[in-house]
């Protein structure tokens, strides 16, 4: 991957991590639309395409998101269960 590809992947990953939830799909779509399938991060024998990197960042965001409202998640509050 060329330097610009690394920078673009880093920027879209950071945007995906820190933008509000309603805008989270935008950096993912932007990264998928503007990067070709040939842009791959190679670490030793492992190859990571940009789409897999961005999906991993999104997965980490979803699974390790901070709970809201004093330790209760928004899902629990919206379903009416305490």
C-alpha positions as CSV (number, residue, x, y, z in Angstrom):
1,X,0.0,0.0,0.0
2,X,1.3,3.5,-0.8
3,X,1.7,6.2,1.8
4,X,-1.6,8.0,0.8
5,X,-3.4,4.7,1.3
6,X,-2.1,4.4,4.8
7,X,-3.1,7.9,5.7
8,X,-6.5,7.6,4.2
9,X,-7.1,4.3,6.1
10,X,-5.9,5.9,9.3
11,X,-8.2,9.0,8.8
12,X,-11.3,6.9,8.0
13,X,-10.6,4.6,10.9
14,X,-10.3,7.5,13.3
15,X,-13.5,9.1,11.9
16,X,-15.3,5.7,12.2
17,X,-14.2,5.6,15.9
18,X,-15.1,9.1,16.9
19,X,-18.0,10.5,14.9
20,X,-21.4,10.3,16.4
21,X,-23.3,7.0,16.0
22,X,-25.7,8.4,13.3
23,X,-22.8,9.4,11.1
24,X,-20.7,6.2,11.7
25,X,-21.6,4.6,8.4
26,X,-20.3,7.6,6.4
27,X,-16.5,6.9,7.0
28,X,-17.0,3.2,6.3
29,X,-18.7,3.9,3.0
30,X,-16.2,6.6,2.2
31,X,-13.3,4.2,2.8
32,X,-14.9,1.4,0.8
33,X,-15.8,3.6,-2.1
34,X,-12.5,5.4,-2.5
35,X,-10.0,2.6,-1.8
36,X,-9.4,-0.1,-4.4
37,X,-9.2,-3.8,-3.5
38,X,-5.5,-3.7,-4.2
39,X,-4.7,-1.6,-1.2
40,X,-3.6,-4.1,1.4
41,X,-1.7,-3.7,4.7
42,X,1.0,-6.4,4.8
43,X,2.3,-7.5,8.2
44,X,4.7,-10.4,7.6
45,X,2.7,-13.2,6.0
46,X,-0.6,-11.5,6.8
47,X,-2.6,-9.4,4.3
48,X,-5.3,-7.0,5.5
49,X,-7.4,-5.2,2.9
50,X,-8.8,-1.8,3.8
51,X,-12.3,-3.0,4.1
52,X,-11.3,-5.6,6.7
53,X,-9.4,-3.0,8.7
54,X,-12.4,-0.6,8.7
55,X,-14.9,-3.4,9.6
56,X,-12.6,-4.4,12.5
57,X,-12.5,-0.8,13.7
58,X,-16.3,-0.7,13.5
59,X,-16.6,-4.0,15.4
60,X,-14.4,-2.7,18.2
61,X,-16.4,0.5,18.4
62,X,-19.7,-1.5,18.7
63,X,-18.3,-4.1,21.2
64,X,-16.3,-1.7,23.4
65,X,-18.6,1.4,23.3
66,X,-19.0,3.2,26.6
67,X,-22.3,2.7,28.4
68,X,-24.6,5.6,28.7
69,X,-26.8,6.9,31.5
70,X,-24.8,5.8,34.6
71,X,-23.8,2.3,33.5
72,X,-27.1,1.3,31.8
73,X,-27.0,1.0,28.0
74,X,-29.4,2.8,25.8
75,X,-30.8,-0.5,24.6
76,X,-31.8,-1.5,28.1
77,X,-33.4,2.0,28.7
78,X,-35.3,2.0,25.4
79,X,-36.8,-1.5,26.0
80,X,-38.2,-0.4,29.3
81,X,-36.1,-2.9,31.4
82,X,-34.0,-1.6,34.2
